[in-house]
Amino acid sequence: MWPFALPNRCPSGWGGRQVGRVDGFDHALAMVRAGLGLALLPTFVEPMHQDIEPLTPTLPELTTLLWVLTHRDLCNAMRIRVLMQALAAALGRQLDSLDH
């Protein structure tokens, strides 16, 4: 996940200052939708909420890798392999939809 609040400063180019902080994207989104300010939200939030729009392009400094791990004793278990394949397909589709 991407952080939506940076300690003691706003992202470059915003020209504002941080005056509040919440513990989750859902809270930040609720505050934005209520008209209480701006928030850094992950790109996957926008397509699900047509009433918000991005103010900047994706901020590369907030991009992060996603790791999907399993314990080595379980990596060959069929249920884990099926889950990993399903996750890979779903995440791939999500990434494709964000790129367009």
Phi, psi and omega in degrees: 000156179261140175291148178249358175222130179259138183303123171064011177196159173268161177299154180303139178093347180278330176068015181242196177222155180279126180240355178204166181209139177234167187266359182205158179298324181298321178291316179298317179298317179300319180292320178297313181295335177275359178081023184268003177146198181251157177210151170276119181234151178293153185297336181288349181285320187303312182298336181274349184225096184291347182273000175241157177217149180291144178262343180220164169294170176305136181270108184302329182291349178254002179287139181222155178280154174245124179250135174243115187240159172217159178292143183301331179290341183254354188298336179260000177292133184303317182296326178286319178297319178296316178299313180299319178295319179294317178297316180299316180294315181294316179294323177298317177297320180297316179296319178299320181290330179285331181286342185260000000 
